[in-house]
């Protein structure tokens, strides 16, 4: 992976040198314009003022076109391979990824904690398996449309959009229970309190301060959300900034990383290093981290013969 990162950075520097030549040409032309402006101010020559503005416009066009061309060429050398490399680093060839496809709304609605949107979009469908745990994930955008009318009878349309990352884990054992774990203040127009079961708390106060837990079976909730899992979730939430929602229903766990987006911008003036690469790899590593954090590879999830 270091070779991939180093190759991208080397290409960036090559294209940046070419863009610097364009920048020098644009600045030189702008310099001529500034000289004309100074002379024009001294002798009040309107022609020189016109030359200044003409030089300013042409310099901006030259640099703008040059930046667009070389930035596009630079990004085209790796952008299509970036996510594939990030996936293969952790999954080899054992995965399915379709960036233009997403998880359907009905699958997300199974979690019982979303309000039906007016518009729904999903992309970057990812499917893989680890430790007998199947999972699918994708980005989502929920849109809610509102109309208001002012005193003059004019109607105004407002669209509220909510985005994030959704993951569904499916494990062999049916828990025959419902459990919801929601970060406090995460309920908004999209996320709703499922209002199922009773609210419970645990001994770990930092976890209680961060999350609200409701369940149809308090004994199973303590069985699933162990003290170690509580610590793991607090640490996970600190590492990845989002509103975290987890619901368990029978043999599935539904995860919302609401308002999650940590991808760093790409561009010819932005150094490409491991930190930038990791910001794109994280969304594919996160399911593996959650399997560990939620202890989903434990017998209580994978051994379907347990009572």
N, C-alpha and C positions, 0 to 999 in steps of 0.2 A: 504493500500500500504506500510505503514511503516513496517508491519509484513513481507511482501514479501521481502523487502530490508534487514531487519534485519536477516531473515533466510538465505539469500544468503551470507551475510557477515559472519555469524556464520559458515556456511559450508566452506567458504574460509579459515577461521582461522584454522579449523580442518585439512583440506588438507595441509595447509601451514606448520603446525607442523610436519606432516608426511614427507613432503619434506625437512624440516630442518634436520631430522634424516639422510636422504639420503645425504644432504649437508655435515653433520659432518663426515660421513663415507668417502665421497670423499675427503674432506680436510685432514682427517687423513692419507689417502693413499698418498695424495700429499705431506704431511709433511714428511712421510717416504722417499719419493723420493727426496725431497730437502736435507734431511740429507745425503742420499747416494751421492748426487751431491757434497755437500761440502767436504765429505770425499774423494770422487774421485778426486776433484781438488787438494786436499792436497797430496794424494799419487799417483795421476795419474793412477788410476785403471779404465780401460775402462769398466769393468763389472758393476761398480757402476754407470757409466754414462748411460749404457743401462737400468739399473734398474730405474733410474730417469725418462727416457723417457717413459719406460713401465708404471710406476706409473702415470705419467702425462696423458697418453692416457686412461688408465683404469679409473682414477678419472673423466675425462671428460665424458667418456661413461656412468659411473654410474650416474653422476648428470644429464646428458642429458636425459637418459632414464627415470630417476625418475621424472624430471620436466615434460616431455611429458606425462607420465602416470597420475600424480596427477593434472596437469593443465587441462587435458582432462576430468578427472573425475569431477573436480570442475565445469567446464563449462557445462557439461552434466546435472548437477542438476537443471539448470534454463534456459539455453539458448533457449530452444524451447518454454518456457513460457514467456520470457521477452517481446516480442513484443505484444503478446496476452494480457498480463496484462496492458501494456501501452495503448492499444486500449480500453479495457474495462473500464479503469479508466475514460474515457471521453465519450464513446459511449454506454456503457452497452453491450447489445447483438444485437443492431440495426446497423449492419455493415456487409460487406463482405470483407474478406482479403485472398489473395492467394499469398504467397511470391514467388512462382515460375512462376507466370503469370505476364504479364505487359500490358500496353496500346499499341495498335497497332500504327504503324508509321502514317497511314492515319489520325488518330484522332489528332495526334500532328501536322501534316502538315496543318490541318484546321486553325491553328493560323496564317498562312502566314508569319511566321518569322523564318523558319528553311530551311537550304540548305539540299537537299537530301543526305544522307550518303551512303558510300559504304557498311557499315555494321551497323546494328541497333540491340540493345538489350534492353530489359526492364524487370523489375522485381518489386516485392512487390506491386502488384495491390491492391488498397484499394478503397472501394466504400461505401458511406454513404449519409445521408441526414440531413440537419438542416434548420429550418425556411423556408420550401418549396424550399430550394436550394439543388439540387442534385449535387454531385461532385464525381469525380474519380481521383485517383492520382497514380503515380508510379515513380520509379527511371528510369533513361534512361542512355544509353551510345551510343553516336554517334561516329562512326569511319570513318575516311577518309584516304584512301590509296594513297600514292604517290610513284612513281618510278623515279629514276634518274640514269643516266649512266655517269660514269667517263670517263676520256680520254683513258683508257685502254679497254673500252667497257664493264666494269663490271656494272651490274644493281643492284641497291640498293633499297630495299623496306622500306618505312617509314610509320608507322601508327600513326595518331594523333587521340587521344580519348578525348571526352568531355562528362562529366557526370553531373548529377544534379537531381532535383526533379521537376516533371511536375504535374500540377493540372488543371482540367477542371471543371468549375462550369457551371451548366445549370439552368436558372431561367425562370419563367413563361412568363415574358413580353419580346416581341421582340423589341429591341431598334432601329432596322432598321438603323444601323450606324456601322462604323468601327472606332476603336480608338486603337492606340498603344502607350504604355508607356514603354520606354526602358532606363535602367540605362546607363549612358554615358560610352563609351568604352567597352560595352558588346558585340558589333558586332565582330564576329570572323569567323572561318571557318564553324561553325555550325549555329550561330545566324546571321540572315541577316536583314537589314532594309527593311520592307515591301514596303516602298516607296509609300504608299497610303495616299492620303489626304495632308493636309497642316500642317506645323509645327506651334504650338501655345505655348505660355508661360502664366504663371499665376503670380499673385502678390507675391506669397511666393517664395522668392529668393533662399532659401536653396533647395526647391523642383526643381526649374529651374536649379540650379547648378548640381543637381544629375541626373535628368531625362530629356529625350527628348520625347516630346509628339507630335504625328501626328494624325489627324482625318479627316474623311470625312464630319463631321458636327461640327464646333466649338461651336455652341450653346449647342448641346448635350454633348460635351466634358466638358464644364463648369457645366453642369447639373449633370454629372456623377462624375467628379473629383472635388468635392467641396473643399473648404479650409480645412475642417476637414479631408477629405480623404487624401489630400496632406500631412498634418502633420502626419497622421497615417502611410502613406507609408514611410516617412522619418524615423520615429521611428522604424518601422518594419525592414527596411533595416539595421539599426544600430544594431538591436538585433540579426538578422540572417545573417551571412556573406555569400553573394552570389551575383551574377549578376542578378538583378531582372528585369524580362520582363513581362508585362501584356498587353494582347490584348483583346479587346471587339469586338465581331462580332455577330450582331443580338441578340440572346438570350443566348449567352455563353460568359464566360470570361476564357481565357487561361493564366495560370501562369507558368513561368519558373523560378525556383531558380537555375540558371546556376552555375555549379561548387560548388554546396552546399554539404557539408558532414561534420557534426560536431559530429559524433559518437565518443565517447571516447573508447579507447582500453579496452578490458576485459582480465584479466589474474589473476593468483593466487597471484601475488605480487601487484596487483592494488586494493586498497580499493574500495568496492562496496558501494556507498552511493547515496543519492538522486540526486546529480549532474550527476553521471554516468547514473542513471536510466532516468533522464530527457533528456539526450542527445539521448536516443533511443526513448523516447516518443515524442520528438519535431516534428518529421516528420508526426505524426498523429494528433498532436494538431494544427499544422500550418494551415490546412484548416479552422478550427474554428476561428483562429486569423485573417485570411484573410477575412472571411465573415464579421467580425466586422470592420476590417481596411478599406475594400472597401465599407462598408455599403450595402452589398448585400441583407440584409434582409429588406431593405427599400421598401416602396410601389412602388418606381420607377422601381424596378426590379421584385417584386413579384405580383404586381397588373396588370394582363394582360389586364384589361379593360381600363387602361389609354391610352390616345391618344399619 
